[in-house]
Amino acid sequence: MRNLLTIAAPLAAGAILAAGAQAEDTKEPLPSALEAGWNGEKVCELRHQTDTHRVLRCTFPPGVGHERHYHPAHYGYALSGGTMQLTSESGTRTATLETGSDYSSDGTEWHEVVNVGETTVTYLIVEEL
């Protein structure tokens, strides 16, 4: 759990409006985690949605990432761990996640990730709407 908390804390930049953040260089709206993909392929699937929240399952085989996107307030749980490289406004770093670790965040203005390890990483993310 400590590894995921280390990842989430710098990325929590306050609550994000459901309408989405804007890309810094183009001022175009960033995609949500569900809308964003990697090389034209989706990495997250919608598992459940209500008026108040939605549940995503995001899967990253080795070498696969998630293009720049935003998150509203959310909770994350690692169904399967591994090594991810994360880039955000605070820089780029690598973190090793353990299966079963979890975190919560007030929202992420933007970040992008790529699996730089040798195992598939899978998250369950519960986002507030």
Residue pairs with C-beta under 8 A, 6 or more apart in sequence:
1 98
1 100
1 101
1 102
1 103
2 101
3 95
3 96
3 97
3 98
3 101
4 76
4 78
4 95
4 97
4 101
4 102
4 103
5 103
6 95
7 84
7 86
7 95
7 97
7 103
8 76
8 103
8 104
8 105
10 88
10 90
11 86
11 88
11 90
11 105
11 108
11 111
12 105
12 106
12 107
12 108
13 89
13 106
13 107
13 108
13 109
14 106
14 107
14 109
15 72
15 73
15 106
15 107
16 70
16 71
16 72
16 73
16 107
16 108
16 109
17 72
18 72
18 129
19 29
20 29
20 30
20 31
20 32
20 70
21 29
21 30
21 70
21 109
21 110
22 28
22 29
22 30
23 29
23 30
23 68
23 110
24 110
30 36
30 68
30 69
30 70
30 110
31 67
31 69
31 70
32 69
32 70
32 71
32 72
32 127
33 44
33 56
33 58
33 66
33 69
33 70
33 71
33 125
33 127
34 44
34 46
34 54
34 56
35 69
36 43
36 44
36 66
36 67
36 68
36 69
37 43
37 66
37 67
38 64
38 65
38 66
38 67
43 58
43 59
43 60
43 64
43 65
43 66
44 56
44 57
44 58
44 59
44 66
44 125
45 56
45 57
45 58
46 54
46 55
46 56
47 55
47 56
47 57
47 124
48 54
48 55
49 55
49 129
50 129
51 129
52 128
52 129
53 126
53 127
53 128
53 129
54 126
54 127
54 129
55 124
55 125
55 126
55 127
56 123
56 124
56 125
56 126
56 127
57 79
57 122
57 123
57 124
57 125
58 66
58 122
58 123
58 125
59 120
59 121
59 122
60 66
60 82
60 84
60 113
60 114
60 115
60 120
60 121
60 122
61 115
61 120
62 82
62 115
62 116
62 117
62 118
62 119
62 120
63 114
63 115
63 116
64 114
64 115
65 85
65 112
65 113
65 114
65 115
66 112
66 113
66 114
67 112
68 110
68 111
68 112
69 110
69 111
69 112
70 107
70 108
70 109
70 110
71 105
71 107
71 108
71 125
71 127
72 107
72 127
72 128
72 129
73 104
73 105
73 106
73 107
73 127
73 128
74 104
74 105
74 107
74 108
74 125
74 126
74 127
74 128
75 102
75 103
75 104
75 105
75 125
75 126
76 102
76 103
76 104
76 105
76 123
76 124
76 125
76 126
77 100
77 101
77 102
77 123
77 124
77 125
78 97
78 98
78 99
78 100
78 101
78 102
78 121
78 122
78 123
79 99
79 122
79 123
79 124
80 99
80 119
80 120
80 121
80 122
81 96
81 97
81 98
81 99
81 100
81 101
81 119
81 121
82 96
82 97
82 115
82 117
82 118
82 119
82 120
82 121
83 94
83 95
83 96
83 97
83 115
83 116
83 117
83 118
83 119
83 121
84 94
84 95
84 97
84 113
84 114
84 115
84 116
84 117
84 121
85 92
85 93
85 94
85 113
85 114
85 115
85 116
86 92
86 93
86 94
86 95
86 111
86 112
86 113
87 111
87 112
87 113
88 108
88 109
88 110
88 111
88 112
89 109
89 110
94 116
96 117
97 121
115 121
